Amino acid sequence: MSGLRVVPTWRNGQERLYVCLTDGQNVAWYDREAARVNLLSEDRKEDVLDALVPFLTGPVTVGPPPFPTPAELALLNLHPDDDLAPNRPGEALLVALDRDPAPTHRLRPDPRRRALLAEQTVGEVLDRLAGAGWHALHSIPLPGGDHIHHLLIGPGGLFALHAVYARKHRVQLADPMVTVGRRESLPLLRRVRADADRASYALTAEVHPVLALVSPAHVSGSAMPRDVHVVRDSEIAELARLGGTLKPADVEGLYAMARDRNTWGRV
């Protein structure tokens, strides 16, 4: 037994397979798009290739990696348990529902299910932006048990998105309150701003707050927020069309920082 394990990740919409020691240290990675196995330790070549056998899709080039960027170096030192990139949309809710499912005799649906559907809907839209130079992270854990639903990083900047289920309901905005249908009004705009502020502090970069409404019937407000993007799920892709403010190297560096769980431990 080589003691190696293969951990899949996604980068710019393409799958990359990292080969790690039992302590999480990377010794190689397989780039399917480039058909190349990049070795960080030549003396583990045979073990690496043996571990990758089930994943190889054809002939590959094997050798030392090209000169890595600072962002790539950061990822190579990132322990898989600290990597937030594999998080699914609504990861925190999925875990909570698995640990504590709602009783089957409830008269009303578990509201966590609606919240989960909202995060999954928004997450699917964000993940489709990967091919355009954008990265999305989901369910980012914060101290105190809070989570940022989604973080979008790309040429047009950084955006912290909070997803709200509003299917076929009227949404009324009166900053900071948000009312969905006949539900209780909640200060969601304050929460959205706080998430963006905490992300800005963690990443030392401006993060724009976004309230993402999933399938609302109508949106209106007597006091519309000026500093928060309020979008329907069908409009989220328009964020990717904003003018470029970040260079590709900056995008990759911020993404490498954001996907590290330890980045968020101090906010």
C-alpha positions as CSV (number, residue, x, y, z in Angstrom):
1,M,0.0,0.0,0.0
2,S,1.4,3.4,-1.0
3,G,-0.6,5.3,1.6
4,L,-1.7,7.9,-1.0
5,R,-5.2,9.2,-1.6
6,V,-6.7,11.1,-4.5
7,V,-8.7,14.2,-3.7
8,P,-10.8,15.8,-6.6
9,T,-11.1,19.6,-6.8
10,W,-12.4,22.1,-9.4
11,R,-10.4,24.9,-10.9
12,N,-11.7,27.2,-13.6
13,G,-14.5,24.7,-14.3
14,Q,-12.0,21.8,-14.8
15,E,-11.5,18.9,-12.5
16,R,-8.1,18.5,-11.0
17,L,-7.1,15.5,-8.9
18,Y,-4.6,16.0,-6.1
19,V,-2.6,13.0,-4.8
20,C,-1.9,13.4,-1.0
21,L,-0.1,11.6,1.8
22,T,-2.1,10.5,4.7
23,D,-1.3,13.7,6.6
24,G,-2.8,15.7,3.7
25,Q,0.4,16.9,2.1
26,N,0.2,17.0,-1.7
27,V,2.8,15.1,-3.7
28,A,1.3,15.4,-7.2
29,W,-1.7,16.5,-9.1
30,Y,-3.4,15.3,-12.3
31,D,-4.7,17.9,-14.8
32,R,-7.1,16.0,-17.0
33,E,-7.5,19.0,-19.4
34,A,-3.7,19.1,-20.0
35,A,-3.3,15.3,-19.8
36,R,-0.4,15.8,-17.4
37,V,0.6,14.4,-14.0
38,N,2.7,17.0,-12.1
39,L,5.1,15.4,-9.6
40,L,6.3,17.3,-6.6
41,S,8.4,14.3,-5.5
42,E,10.1,12.3,-8.2
43,D,10.8,9.4,-5.9
44,R,7.0,8.8,-5.5
45,K,6.4,8.6,-9.2
46,E,5.4,4.9,-9.3
47,D,3.2,5.2,-6.2
48,V,1.5,8.3,-7.7
49,L,0.7,6.6,-11.0
50,D,-0.6,3.6,-9.2
51,A,-3.0,5.7,-7.1
52,L,-4.2,7.5,-10.3
53,V,-4.8,4.4,-12.4
54,P,-8.6,4.5,-11.8
55,F,-8.8,8.1,-12.8
56,L,-6.5,8.3,-15.9
57,T,-8.5,8.8,-19.1
58,G,-5.6,8.2,-21.6
59,P,-1.9,8.8,-22.2
60,V,-0.4,11.4,-19.9
61,T,2.8,13.4,-19.6
62,V,4.6,12.9,-16.3
63,G,7.1,15.4,-14.9
64,P,7.7,18.2,-12.5
65,P,5.1,21.0,-12.5
66,P,5.5,24.2,-14.4
67,F,6.6,27.2,-12.4
68,P,3.7,27.7,-10.0
69,T,2.0,31.0,-9.3
70,P,1.7,32.2,-5.7
71,A,-2.0,31.1,-5.7
72,E,-1.0,27.6,-6.8
73,L,1.7,27.4,-4.1
74,A,-1.0,28.3,-1.5
75,L,-3.3,25.5,-2.8
76,L,-0.5,23.0,-2.7
77,N,0.0,23.7,1.0
78,L,-3.7,23.5,1.7
79,H,-4.8,20.5,3.7
80,P,-7.9,18.8,2.1
81,D,-9.8,19.1,5.4
82,D,-9.4,22.9,5.2
83,D,-10.4,23.2,1.6
84,L,-13.8,24.8,1.2
85,A,-14.0,24.4,-2.6
86,P,-15.7,20.9,-2.4
87,N,-18.6,22.4,-0.3
88,R,-22.0,21.9,-2.0
89,P,-24.5,24.7,-2.1
90,G,-26.4,24.5,1.2
91,E,-23.7,22.3,2.7
92,A,-24.4,23.5,6.3
93,L,-28.2,22.9,5.9
94,L,-27.6,19.5,4.4
95,V,-25.5,18.5,7.4
96,A,-28.1,19.9,9.8
97,L,-31.0,18.1,8.1
98,D,-29.0,14.9,8.1
99,R,-28.3,15.2,11.9
100,D,-31.7,16.4,12.9
101,P,-34.4,15.6,10.3
102,A,-37.8,17.2,10.9
103,P,-40.5,14.9,12.4
104,T,-42.6,13.3,9.7
105,H,-45.9,14.3,11.4
106,R,-45.2,18.1,11.1
107,L,-48.2,19.9,9.6
108,R,-46.1,22.4,7.8
109,P,-43.0,21.8,5.7
110,D,-39.6,22.2,7.5
111,P,-38.5,25.8,6.6
112,R,-35.0,24.5,6.3
113,R,-36.0,22.7,3.2
114,R,-37.1,26.0,1.5
115,A,-33.9,27.6,2.6
116,L,-31.9,24.7,1.2
117,L,-33.7,24.9,-2.2
118,A,-32.9,28.6,-2.4
119,E,-29.1,28.0,-1.7
120,Q,-29.1,25.1,-4.2
121,T,-30.8,27.2,-6.9
122,V,-28.4,30.1,-6.5
123,G,-25.4,27.8,-6.2
124,E,-26.2,26.1,-9.5
125,V,-26.3,29.5,-11.3
126,L,-23.0,30.5,-9.8
127,D,-21.3,27.2,-10.7
128,R,-22.2,27.8,-14.3
129,L,-20.1,30.9,-14.4
130,A,-16.9,29.0,-13.8
131,G,-16.0,28.9,-17.5
132,A,-16.0,32.7,-17.7
133,G,-13.1,33.1,-15.2
134,W,-15.3,33.2,-12.1
135,H,-15.0,31.0,-8.9
136,A,-17.8,30.3,-6.5
137,L,-17.6,29.0,-3.0
138,H,-20.6,27.8,-1.0
139,S,-21.6,27.6,2.7
140,I,-18.5,29.3,4.1
141,P,-18.4,28.7,7.8
142,L,-17.9,31.7,10.1
143,P,-17.1,31.9,13.8
144,G,-20.3,31.6,15.9
145,G,-22.0,29.1,13.6
146,D,-23.0,31.6,10.9
147,H,-22.4,30.8,7.2
148,I,-22.0,33.0,4.1
149,H,-24.3,31.3,1.6
150,H,-22.1,32.0,-1.4
151,L,-19.0,33.9,-2.4
152,L,-18.4,34.8,-6.0
153,I,-14.9,35.9,-7.2
154,G,-14.0,36.9,-10.7
155,P,-13.0,39.7,-13.0
156,G,-15.8,42.0,-11.9
157,G,-15.0,41.8,-8.2
158,L,-16.1,39.9,-5.2
159,F,-19.7,39.3,-4.1
160,A,-21.2,37.7,-1.0
161,L,-24.7,36.3,-1.8
162,H,-27.5,35.5,0.6
163,A,-30.2,33.3,-0.9
164,V,-33.9,33.7,0.0
165,Y,-36.7,31.4,-1.0
166,A,-39.5,33.6,-2.4
167,R,-41.3,31.4,-4.9
168,K,-44.5,33.0,-6.2
169,H,-44.5,35.5,-3.3
170,R,-44.4,39.3,-3.3
171,V,-41.2,40.7,-1.7
172,Q,-41.3,44.0,0.1
173,L,-38.1,45.9,0.9
174,A,-37.9,48.6,3.6
175,D,-34.2,48.8,4.5
176,P,-33.1,46.9,6.5
177,M,-36.3,44.8,6.6
178,V,-37.4,42.2,4.0
179,T,-40.8,40.8,3.9
180,V,-41.6,37.7,1.8
181,G,-45.3,37.1,1.3
182,R,-47.0,36.9,4.7
183,R,-44.0,35.8,6.6
184,E,-42.5,37.9,9.4
185,S,-40.4,40.8,8.3
186,L,-36.7,40.2,8.9
187,P,-33.6,42.5,8.9
188,L,-32.0,40.5,6.1
189,L,-30.3,43.5,4.5
190,R,-28.4,44.0,7.7
191,R,-27.3,40.3,7.6
192,V,-26.3,40.6,3.9
193,R,-24.1,43.7,4.7
194,A,-22.6,42.0,7.7
195,D,-21.6,38.9,5.6
196,A,-20.0,41.2,3.0
197,D,-18.1,43.2,5.7
198,R,-16.8,40.0,7.3
199,A,-15.7,38.7,3.9
200,S,-14.0,42.0,3.2
201,Y,-12.1,41.8,6.5
202,A,-11.0,38.2,5.9
203,L,-9.8,38.8,2.3
204,T,-8.6,42.4,2.7
205,A,-10.6,43.2,-0.4
206,E,-13.9,44.9,-1.2
207,V,-16.8,42.4,-1.2
208,H,-20.2,43.6,-2.5
209,P,-23.4,42.4,-0.7
210,V,-26.0,40.7,-2.8
211,L,-29.5,39.6,-1.8
212,A,-30.6,36.8,-4.2
213,L,-34.3,36.2,-4.3
214,V,-35.4,32.8,-5.7
215,S,-38.5,33.0,-8.0
216,P,-40.3,36.0,-6.5
217,A,-43.6,37.1,-8.0
218,H,-42.9,40.7,-7.5
219,V,-40.3,42.9,-5.8
220,S,-41.0,46.4,-4.5
221,G,-39.8,48.7,-1.8
222,S,-40.3,52.0,-0.2
223,A,-36.6,52.2,0.8
224,M,-34.5,50.3,-1.8
225,P,-31.0,49.8,-0.6
226,R,-28.3,51.6,-2.6
227,D,-25.3,49.5,-1.5
228,V,-26.8,46.1,-1.8
229,H,-27.5,44.3,-5.2
230,V,-31.0,42.9,-5.0
231,V,-31.4,40.3,-7.8
232,R,-33.7,37.5,-8.8
233,D,-32.0,34.1,-9.4
234,S,-32.6,34.6,-13.1
235,E,-30.5,37.8,-13.0
236,I,-27.5,36.5,-11.1
237,A,-25.5,35.8,-14.2
238,E,-25.5,39.6,-14.9
239,L,-23.0,40.0,-12.1
240,A,-20.5,38.3,-14.4
241,R,-21.0,41.0,-17.0
242,L,-19.8,43.8,-14.8
243,G,-16.7,45.6,-15.9
244,G,-13.4,44.0,-15.0
245,T,-11.7,45.2,-11.9
246,L,-9.5,42.3,-11.0
247,K,-6.6,40.8,-13.0
248,P,-6.6,37.0,-13.5
249,A,-3.7,36.6,-11.0
250,D,-5.6,38.6,-8.4
251,V,-8.7,36.4,-8.9
252,E,-6.7,33.3,-8.4
253,G,-4.9,34.7,-5.4
254,L,-8.2,35.7,-3.7
255,Y,-9.8,32.4,-4.5
256,A,-6.9,30.5,-3.0
257,M,-7.2,32.6,0.1
258,A,-11.0,32.3,0.3
259,R,-11.1,28.5,0.0
260,D,-8.9,28.1,3.0
261,R,-11.0,27.5,6.1
262,N,-8.4,29.1,8.3
263,T,-8.9,32.4,6.5
264,W,-12.4,32.7,8.1
265,G,-11.4,31.8,11.6
266,R,-10.6,35.4,12.6
267,V,-13.8,37.2,11.4
